[in-house]
Amino acid sequence: MTVLPGLDCNHVVELVTDLLDGDLDAVTARRVEQHLTECPGCDAYVEQIHRTVGALGGATVEGLSPQAQQELVHAFRTFHRGA
């Protein structure tokens, strides 16, 4: 994935998964990393996502209690973007 000049916080949020998976081209990865050195909010966000993936990345549905499964399904069904 390549992003043109003008990388802002919204771009970083959109690219965080590709960044953490190592799926960005070298130019875009450098631009994201540069943005992170200049933006403490985005840096904290990316670090939080990195820690969350590290903690929960190996979680499976089978490892969740039936109640937790139901709560997650309910949360996804009732989630509204921008709400």
Stockholm file with secondary structure:
# STOCKHOLM 1.0

chainA/1-83         MTVLPGLDCNHVVELVTDLLDGDLDAVTARRVEQHLTECPGCDAYVEQIHRTVGALGGATVEGLSPQAQQELVHAFRTFHRGA
#=GR chainA/1-83 SS CCCCSCCCHHHHHHHHHHHHHTCSCHHHHHHHHHHHHHCHHHHHHHHHHHHHHHHHTTCCGGGSCHHHHHHHHHHHHHCCTTC
#=GC SS_cons        CCCCSCCCHHHHHHHHHHHHHTCSCHHHHHHHHHHHHHCHHHHHHHHHHHHHHHHHTTCCGGGSCHHHHHHHHHHHHHCCTTC
//
